[in-house]
Amino acid sequence: MLCLVNGSIGFQHEKTNDLTSVESMTTFCLEHFPDDPSIGDESELLRRIPPYHFFRDDNLGTVRPSSAAFEDDGDNHPMSVYLGTILATEHREASSVLAGHLGYALASITAGVAREKDQTVHPDPLPEEVSHAVVCGDKRSGKKNSAKKKFAITARWVVSPPSAF
């Protein structure tokens, strides 16, 4: 559902996965966060992963981000990411986006993987972080084939979780 939150346009997930709610989200994303084709499919999208989203996957024999780590942000805005290309242009380490987030890890998916799941990738520079972008689209529909599940399975660690986990 489209809504106004603290003066900003955002969206709220519908509890249902019917076509209307998916279409509304798709329309919303295309209108407010259109896909930027200058961000190549191979571009890394970096996502901060808090410790409560580290998931021990016995099937894969490793720790990976949970699928919940790839849901839209709690403030009714699309999922925040950081563009690896911008960080590289600025000669910054990817880990620089973890400043102030002790214990967090950093995972990467590609823009191509996001687009395969009908997401838009839109630059959204912030005054404090020019590499900020958003990934907009329905991340919940499809259960086992949902976007958030695909992101969690295909993500690679750029900064791994602390070894104690």
C-alpha positions in Angstrom: 0.0 0.0 0.0 1.3 3.5 -0.8 1.5 5.8 2.1 3.0 9.0 3.3 5.4 8.5 6.3 7.0 11.5 8.0 6.6 13.5 4.8 8.2 10.9 2.6 6.5 8.6 0.1 6.9 5.0 1.1 5.0 1.7 0.9 3.6 -0.8 3.3 3.5 -4.5 2.4 0.1 -6.0 2.0 -0.4 -9.2 4.0 -1.8 -10.8 0.9 0.3 -11.9 -2.1 -2.4 -11.2 -4.6 -1.7 -9.7 -8.0 -3.1 -6.3 -7.1 -0.6 -5.7 -4.3 2.3 -6.9 -6.5 1.1 -4.7 -9.3 0.8 -1.7 -7.0 4.3 -2.2 -5.7 5.7 -2.5 -9.2 3.9 0.7 -10.3 5.1 2.5 -7.2 8.7 1.4 -7.8 8.7 2.4 -11.5 7.2 5.8 -10.7 9.3 6.7 -7.6 12.4 4.6 -7.8 12.9 3.8 -11.5 15.6 1.3 -12.5 18.9 3.0 -13.5 20.3 1.2 -16.5 23.7 2.9 -15.9 24.1 0.5 -13.0 25.3 -2.6 -14.8 24.0 -6.0 -14.0 27.4 -7.0 -12.7 27.5 -4.1 -10.2 27.8 -5.1 -6.6 25.0 -4.0 -4.3 26.3 -4.0 -0.7 23.9 -4.7 2.2 24.7 -4.2 5.9 23.8 -7.4 7.8 23.2 -7.0 11.6 24.2 -10.0 13.8 20.6 -11.1 14.4 20.4 -11.9 10.6 23.4 -14.3 10.5 22.0 -17.7 9.7 23.8 -21.0 10.0 22.7 -22.9 6.9 23.4 -26.6 7.5 22.4 -27.5 4.0 25.1 -25.2 2.6 27.5 -25.9 5.5 28.1 -22.2 6.1 26.8 -19.0 7.7 24.8 -16.8 5.3 22.5 -13.8 5.7 19.0 -14.7 6.6 16.3 -13.9 4.0 14.9 -11.4 6.5 18.1 -9.4 6.0 16.8 -8.6 2.5 13.4 -7.2 3.4 12.5 -3.6 2.8 13.7 -1.2 5.5 11.5 -0.8 8.6 10.8 2.8 7.8 8.5 1.9 4.9 11.2 2.6 2.3 12.8 0.2 -0.2 15.8 -1.9 0.8 18.9 0.2 1.3 22.2 -0.9 -0.4 25.5 0.7 -1.3 26.9 0.8 -4.8 30.3 -0.8 -5.0 31.1 1.1 -8.2 30.7 4.5 -6.3 32.9 3.3 -3.5 35.5 2.1 -6.0 35.4 5.5 -7.8 36.0 7.2 -4.4 38.8 4.8 -3.6 37.0 3.6 -0.5 37.0 0.2 1.0 33.6 -1.5 1.0 33.9 -1.9 4.8 33.6 1.9 5.1 29.8 1.7 5.0 30.0 -0.3 8.2 31.3 2.7 10.2 29.2 2.9 13.4 27.8 -0.6 13.0 29.9 -2.7 15.3 29.4 -6.4 14.8 27.7 -6.1 11.5 28.8 -7.9 8.3 28.5 -6.8 4.7 27.0 -9.0 2.0 26.8 -8.4 -1.8 24.4 -9.3 -4.4 24.5 -8.1 -8.0 22.2 -5.7 -9.7 21.5 -8.5 -12.2 20.2 -10.8 -9.5 18.0 -8.0 -8.2 16.6 -7.4 -11.6 16.0 -11.1 -12.2 13.5 -10.9 -9.3 11.7 -7.8 -10.8 13.4 -5.2 -8.6 14.5 -1.8 -9.6 17.9 -0.5 -8.7 17.9 3.2 -8.0 20.6 5.6 -6.8 19.5 7.4 -3.7 22.6 9.4 -2.5 22.4 10.7 1.0 24.2 13.7 2.3 26.4 11.4 4.5 26.7 8.6 2.0 26.8 9.2 -1.8 27.0 5.4 -2.6 23.5 4.8 -1.1 20.9 3.3 -3.4 17.6 1.4 -3.0 16.3 -1.9 -4.4 12.6 -1.6 -4.9 10.0 -4.3 -5.6 8.1 -7.1 -4.0 10.5 -9.2 -2.0 8.0 -11.6 -0.2 5.8 -13.2 -2.9 6.7 -16.7 -4.0 7.8 -18.0 -0.6 10.7 -20.4 -1.6 11.2 -18.4 -4.8 10.9 -15.0 -3.3 13.4 -12.2 -4.0 14.6 -12.1 -0.4 15.2 -15.9 -0.4 17.2 -15.6 -3.7 19.2 -12.7 -2.3 20.1 -14.6 0.9 21.2 -17.8 -1.0 23.2 -16.0 -3.7 24.8 -13.3 -1.4 28.5 -13.4 -0.9 30.2 -12.0 2.2 32.4 -8.9 1.5 33.0 -8.5 5.3 32.2 -11.8 7.0 30.4 -12.1 10.3 32.7 -12.2 13.4 34.5 -15.6 13.7 32.8 -16.2 17.0 29.5 -16.9 15.2 
